[in-house]
Amino acid sequence: MDNIDKKILHLLQHNARTPLKYLANKVFLSSPAVSARIDRLEKAGVITGYHAGINPEALGYHITAFIHMALDPKQKPTFYPFIDACPNVLECNCVTGAYSMLMKVCFPSTMELDSFIGQLQRFGNTETQIVFSTPVQTRGIDIGIVSPVNEENAI
């Protein structure tokens, strides 16, 4: 992956709907050349999808929470399909520490969150933190692009 690929990834992370012509102009290549690079990055598994950022509150989902859960490893074959089928689970990560699972969830109300936690507790003990605010939204990876004009400052 060269600096041009990194610049394309940087621009697409900022706005996945960036037109090819704009990307081509920014990296000084033709649109077909940029398209070929994007295809190659997709096939290599670097680009895994294109997503729209959505404001959950605007859709009535006023409660975001993180749930830690201690899951017995023997329950993973049952738990993974269960959690994958839950549309309110935004993320589920297997982590280190006292709790083995960390989930980010979003619900319209605390009552619905409480009901979900009750369902989770058949798999293990939980601890929940409700989010009050998010000063840093989910963002892309800092790819470390070096500007050809001034290589000391990363873009």
Buried (B, 14 or more C-beta within 10 A) or exposed (E): EEBBBBBBBBBBBEEBEBEBEEBBEBBEBEBEBBBEBBEEBEEEEEBEEEEEEEEBEEEEBEBBBBBBBBBEEEBBEEBBEBBEEBEBBBEBEEEEEEBBBBBBBBBBEEEBBEEBBEEBEEBBEBEBEEEEEEEEEEEEEEBEBBEEEEEEEEB
